[in-house]
Amino acid sequence: QGNVSSPYDLSRAFARADLALARQYHLLAEQSLREHNVKQSSVWLSAATDYVNDSVKWNARQLEESGSPVVKKMRELEKSLQEKIASGAHSASQETAKGLNALGADLQQLAQKISH
């Protein structure tokens, strides 16, 4: 345990670590949204998106096809939250909450792909 036998194994380890951080930030974004803190939710979502993007880069062989659309969805949701903040909204719509919730399932699927 703990030994890396190839560059591929090392890149997978970094991909898993980045994805774990993305999942944590995603949870924080969901929590902030439940607390009606749209601004903080946007900050957490941005961090999660960056980590997913990094994870895809580390493990492009397994994640490029499925990871890139997830990053795109995350960027779109992030933009939607930014627009709500700019318009002075203090809470997000149910649609935004559902979108953020659906991203959790996407992140879980990416994690399963890295694990195999």
N, C-alpha and C positions, 0 to 999 in steps of 0.2 A: 504494500500500500504506500502511496505517496511517490512512487518512482514513475518517471515519465520515460517511456521507451521510444517515443518518436515525436517529431514536431507536430504531427497531426494530433497526438494525444494531448500535447501541451495546448494547442489551439482549442481543442474541445473543452479542456479544463477552464480556460479563460472564458469561453463562450458560456459555459454553465454558470460561472461566477457572475458574469455580466447579466445573464438572464435572471439569476436569483435576485440581484439588486433591482432589476426592472420589475420583478413581481412584487417586491417590497414597496417600491415607490408607487406602483399601481394600487396596492392596498391603501396606501396613505392618501392617494388621490380620491379613491372611493370614499374613505372616511371623511375627508374634508368636504366632499360634495354632500354627504349625508348631513354634515354640520352646517350646510349652506355657506361654506367658505369657498366660493368659486375661484377666487384669486389663488388661494393656496392649492386648490385642486389642480389648477392649471400648472403651477410650479412643479408639483409632484408628477403630473402626467408628462411634462416636458423631460424631467429627469428619467422617467421610465422609458420614454421613447428613445432617448439617447442611448440608454443601456441596451435596449433591444437592438438598435441599429449596430452598436458595437458587437453584440453577440453574433449577429448575422455576419459581420465582417470577419470575426474570428473563425467562424465555422461555415463559411460560404458554401462548402461542398454539400452540406446537409440542409442548410437553412435558406439559401438564396431564393429558391422558388417560393417557399411558404413564408419566409420571414419578411421579405420585402413588402408584400401586401399588408402585413400586420403593421409594419412601420408606417406605411401610407395611411392606414385607417387611424393610427394613433396621431399622426400629424394633422389629419382632418379634424379629429375630435379636439385636439389642442387648439387649432385655429378657431373652432366654434366657441370654445371657452373664452379665448382671447376676445372674440367679437362681443360676447356677452359682458365681459368685464368693461370693454370700451364703451358699451352702451349704458353702463351704469347698473347692470343687473347684479343682484346679490345672491341669486339662486339660479340654478340651472333647471332646464326642463326635464321631464321624465324621459324624454328621448335621449338626452345627453347621459343621464344616469344609466339607461339601458345600454347605450353604446359603450360606456366605461365598463359596465358589468360584462358585456360580451367580450371585451378585450381580455378579461381574466381567463376565459376559456381558450382564446387564441394563444395566450402566453403559456397556458398549461400544455397545449398541443406542441408548441415549440420546445418546451422542456422535455417532453417525451421523445421528440425526435433527436435531441442531443443525447439523451440517456442511452439510446440504442446504438 
